[in-house]
Each structure stands twice: as C-alpha cells, then as structure tokens.
Amino acid sequence: MHPTSLRPHRPLSLVSPLDQVESAFLSLAAGASPLSVPVALSADSDIVSPLSLARIRARMVHPSCTEQARAAVWGEVLRRRALFGEPWGTVAVGLTLPALRRTLSRLPRLAEVEACELEQEVLTAVTAELAVLTMDEPQAGLRLVRAGDRAAHRLLYAAQRTRRIEAMPLDEHAVPQPLPARGMAEVFAVLERATRAGILTEKEAELIAQTRLERQVMAKAASTVGMSVRAAFRHRAAAEQRLAAALAVQEF
C-alpha cells in the first residue's frame, strides 16, 4: 500500500453491481453491431429476423411470453456461451436482472448489509449457478434467479442472526449515509494508525477505505487488493471486528 493510498483522493462511486451489469448488457445490445438472437418470442408472432438483446429481454418479461419461448431464448444464449464464452455469460446474467431487481426489492433493508454487498453476493451466486447449467436446461432463468435469491436470504439471515446476538444501537434501522469530507479524513487517519499498529493489514485497510468510505463496489476493491470477492468480504468483516475491539479499549 502506498503511503497515500488511504487518502480520500478518489471520487465517491455509487454505482451498484447490478447497474454495472446492466450497463454492460445494454452496451452489447446497442451500437453499430448489437448482439442479437434469432428467436421469435410469442406464439402469434411471425418475426423471423434476429432480435436485439434489449428487445429479447423486454419480450421475455412480458406476460404474453410463453415458457416455451423463454426456454428457446435461454437455450440459444447458453449454447452460444458454451461455444464462444464471453460476452454471452454477461448476456445470460443481464437477462436475469429484471427478476433479480424484483426479488431484491421485496427483501428487508438492514443497516448492517450494504446494498452493494447484497447485490454482489447475488451476482456471485448467479454466476456460479450459470457455470453449471447445461445448454438444454429448460428452467435456466428460474434457476439463476433462485440461486441469487438464496444467496440474498443467506446474507440477510446471517446479519439478522448477528443482530440477535449482539447489542444494537437504537438507530439500528437507519440507513448509513456517506461521511462528510472532514469525517472521512478522520476515519482515514484511524485506518492509517491501525495499519501502523499492526491491527489491520494494508490490504484490509484498503478494503475498508474503498468500500466503506469511498463507496466503491466490492468487486473492484477486491480486484485492487488481489482477492476474490468472497475472500474480500470475509477479510473486511474480520478486520472491522478487530478494529472495533481495539478502538473500544483505546489500544492505539
């Protein structure tokens, strides 16, 4: 970690992991040569020309779209992913976004779980499920969304279980707000002192700085320090516990 790496010199980022996938998906569906799938999506349609990804997804979420038509689209996308790799993996995840957003919108909001952390956990589960799907899976979309839903519930359940064990402040339901610039500088200073005292490693301090203070998504922060997303979440949680304990006894 460079001496100035914990300074608040990078702009705050509020882009969510789902928004990042959405942006990538839409970029594939636009431009001079957008990706397309040669599938008609409704029983009474005589469309035979390829449909852009944006139109494909819009038709798939419409109530008039049949299960047979959805299965046909998924079969084609999974076939192309198996043959060509990316960007068809991104296309597959992008097709699930409307359903994933609906699923997340119905879940409780907990102050202990950041929206970005929850979304990243969901996308990690969806990607893992996608890796084991076969090209002839008739319920591909449903399986991906259910995998994301299970991941979200696991994360929220773990947070609720911790809440039952640990004493929470009266404002436990408040959604944390970004720190003002002066407050951020103070926290950066605490992280630097904790690193010098050996309470945090440089990578742990960098993770906390990027995700908690600069509001960076965990995927990018994990890449910066050379960790997987799952490992980064575990390291950050352990580091924050050590830091809180050290602050409580004024260890540094």
N, C-alpha and C positions, 0 to 999 in steps of 0.2 A: 504494500500500500504506500503510495507516495505521501509525503508529508502533508500535502494539501488535499488529499483525496476525500477527506471528510468535510471539507468546507462546502457551504451551500452555494456552489458556483454553477450547478446545472439547473435548468428551468424545471419547475414542477410539471409532472406529467399526470394527467387524469384520464388517460386513455385506458379503457378496460381491456382485458384479454379477449373478450367476446367482440369488442369493437375492432380490435386488431385483425381478428379472423374475418370479420365482416368486410373490412376494408380490402383485405387480400382477395376475398371471394369476389367482391364487386369489380376489382381491377381485372380479374380473369374474365368477367362477364362483359367487360367494356373494351374500348379501344378499336383499332382497325381490324383486328382478327380475334374476336372474342371466342372463347371456348363454347362449344355447343354440343347438344346431344340429340341424335336423330330419332326422337321418340314422340308419338302423339299421346297426349296426356288425358284425353277424355273419350269416352266411348262414342260420342256423337261427333267427334272431330275428324275432319278429313285432312288435317295438317300432315304433310309428309316431309317438308323441308326441316332442316335442323333448327332446334330452338336454343336460344341463348340460355346461359345458366340462370340469369335473372328471371326470365320467363318460365323456365322449368320450375324453379323454386316457388314462384308465385302460383303456378298452377297446382303444384303438389300440396300446398297448404289450403287450397280452395276446397270447400265441402263436396263439390261435384267431382273431384278427382277420385277415381276408383282405386282400391287396393291393388288391383292388377296393374294399373298404370304406374302407381308408385313403385311396385316391385320391378317393373320393367326399367324404370329410370335407375333405381339402385343397382340392378344387375349390370346395366351398361357402365355406370360410374365405377363399380367395383371391378369390372372386367378391365377397364382402362387403367385403373390404379394398379392392378396386378401386372399388366403388360408394360405400362410406361412409368409407373411411380408418380412422383410429383409432376404437375400440381394437382393430380386427381385426388390425392389424400386431402388436400386443402378443400377441394370441391366437396368431398364427402362430408367433412366437418361443417363446411358452410351450409350445406343443405339442412343440417340439424339445428341451425341457430334459432329459427323461429320457435321451434318446440322447446329448445333449451331455455330461451328467454321466458317463455310462458311458465315453464317449470320453476325457474328461479324466482319469478315474480310472486309465486304462491308460498314461498318459504318465509319463515320468520327472519327478521333482521336482528342480529345480535351484535352488540358493541364490540365483542371480543373477536369477531370474524369480519375481516375487511371484505368488501365486495370483490376486490381484485383477487384476493386469496381464494375466495369461494369459486369464482369463475375459473381461475387457473386449475384448481383441483378438479372441477368438472371437465375441463378440456383435456386434462391429463388422462382422466378415466375414459373419455370418449376416444381419444387417440389409441389407448391401449386396447379397447374393445375393437376398434377398427382393424387393428393389426391381426386379429384372429378371425375376422369374418371371411367366409368363403364367397366366391362370386355368385353362387346360387342361393344365398341366404334370403328367404322370402320376406323376413321381418327385419331387414338390415337397419332401417331408420329407427324402428322401435327399439331395437337392441341398443343402439348407440345412445338414444335419449335416456333409456332406463339406466344405462351404465353411468351417465352423467348425474342422473337423479340420485342414484345410490351413493355416489361419491359426495354429493352435496349434503345428503342426510347424515352420512358418516361424520363429516366435518362438523356439522351443526350439533350432532349428538355429543361428540367429544367436547365441544365448547360448553354445552349445557351441563354435561357431567362434571366438568371442572368447576362450573359456576356453583353447582350444588355442594361441592367440597370446599371451595374457597369462599371467604367472605368477600362480598362485592359492595362497592360504594352505592349510595342512594341513587346516584345518577347512572346506574348500570345500563339503562336502556338508551342513553344518549348516544347519538352517532358522533364519533370523534371528528373534529374539524382540524384542518391544517393549521399548524402553528404560525403565528406571526413571525416576521423575519427575525426580530430580536430574540423571541423564544427559541427559534430554530438554532440560532448561533449558540445559545446557552447549551442546548442539547448536544450539538456537535462537539462543544468543548468537553462535556461529560463523557462522550464516547471516546474522545482522544485520551482523556485521563484514564479511563478504564482500560484502554488498549495499552498504555504505558505501564499501568499497574499489573498487567497480565490477567485481568479479569475477563477480558474479551480478546479474541484473536483479531488480527487485522481484517480477515475475511468476514468474521461475524459483525464487526463494527461497520464494515462497508455495506453488508446486507441490511442492517438496521437503518443506516443512514439513507440508503437508496429507497427502501420500501416504506419506511415509517415517516421519514421527514420529506423526502423528495417525491413521494407518492409514485415511485416507479413500479411497474408490474414485476412480479417475482421472476417471471421467465427471463426478462432482460437482466435483472440484478444477478440472478443465478449464473447466467452466462458470463457476466463480468468477472465473477469470482471463481469461475471454473467448477461449478457444482451443477448437479441435476436439480430440477425444481423441487422434487420431494425432499432431497437432502437439504436444500436451502431452507425450506420451511422448518425442518427439524432443527437445524443448526440455529436458526434465528430464535425459535421458541426456547431452546436451552440457554442461549446467550442472554435473552431477556430475563429469564428467571435468575441467572447468576447476577446480572446487573442489578435487578430489583433487590435481591438479598444483600448485595454489597452496599447499595445506597441506604438500605434500612438500618444498617449498623455503622454507617458512615465509614466504610472500610477504606475509602480513598477520597 
